[in-house]
Amino acid sequence: MNLTAVMITVDCAEPQELARWWATALGGQIAQDHGDFVIVKAEPVALGFQRVAEARRGKNRVHVDFAAAPGTSLTVEVARLVALGASVVGEHSVPGLTWTVLQDPAGNEFCVH
């Protein structure tokens, strides 16, 4: 393979605000702030937040899945994210995997399992 993933970029109205939220949620830090584009470095992923004029419509076409840290239950991690300002969209389960779909404060969906 010739490609390496370096960052996932999220279109949003307020990149600094959303970047701060994700930096806190992921235990990362804002690495670069270019006004309309902000980068958060966190392990194992970097997230970019890019200002766009139009509002998001409908369900995300791409979303990020996160795993709760070893030794941390899904319930505890979801409660922590909700306390930070996320909202729960739904809970799902298939044999061997249970996950929760959440939205960040800007309405972008992500999953935690």
QUIQUI-V733660 format. One record per residue. N is the residue number from 1. RES is the residue in one small letter. PHI is phi in whole degrees, -180 to 180 (NA if undefined). Layout:
BEGIN
N|RES|PHI, N|RES|PHI
END
This chain:
BEGIN
1|m|NA, 2|n|-108, 3|l|-111, 4|t|-129, 5|a|-71, 6|v|-118, 7|m|-166, 8|i|-110, 9|t|-109, 10|v|-114, 11|d|-77, 12|c|-160, 13|a|-85, 14|e|-128, 15|p|-61, 16|q|-65, 17|e|-62, 18|l|-69, 19|a|-62, 20|r|-61, 21|w|-61, 22|w|-67, 23|a|-60, 24|t|-66, 25|a|-61, 26|l|-97, 27|g|68, 28|g|-107, 29|q|-148, 30|i|-74, 31|a|-93, 32|q|-148, 33|d|-132, 34|h|-109, 35|g|82, 36|d|-88, 37|f|-146, 38|v|-125, 39|i|-114, 40|v|-108, 41|k|-100, 42|a|-152, 43|e|-86, 44|p|-102, 45|v|-137, 46|a|-105, 47|l|-118, 48|g|-108, 49|f|-125, 50|q|-116, 51|r|-70, 52|v|-132, 53|a|-79, 54|e|-85, 55|a|-79, 56|r|-70, 57|r|-124, 58|g|74, 59|k|-75, 60|n|-55, 61|r|-87, 62|v|-136, 63|h|-143, 64|v|-103, 65|d|-106, 66|f|-119, 67|a|-103, 68|a|-62, 69|a|-59, 70|p|-52, 71|g|88, 72|t|-108, 73|s|-76, 74|l|-58, 75|t|-60, 76|v|-66, 77|e|-67, 78|v|-63, 79|a|-61, 80|r|-64, 81|l|-67, 82|v|-64, 83|a|-63, 84|l|-81, 85|g|127, 86|a|-76, 87|s|-128, 88|v|-83, 89|v|-98, 90|g|-175, 91|e|-125, 92|h|-137, 93|s|-153, 94|v|-130, 95|p|-53, 96|g|89, 97|l|-150, 98|t|-126, 99|w|-145, 100|t|-119, 101|v|-94, 102|l|-126, 103|q|-123, 104|d|-75, 105|p|-59, 106|a|-93, 107|g|92, 108|n|-79, 109|e|-82, 110|f|-151, 111|c|-120, 112|v|-130, 113|h|-129
END
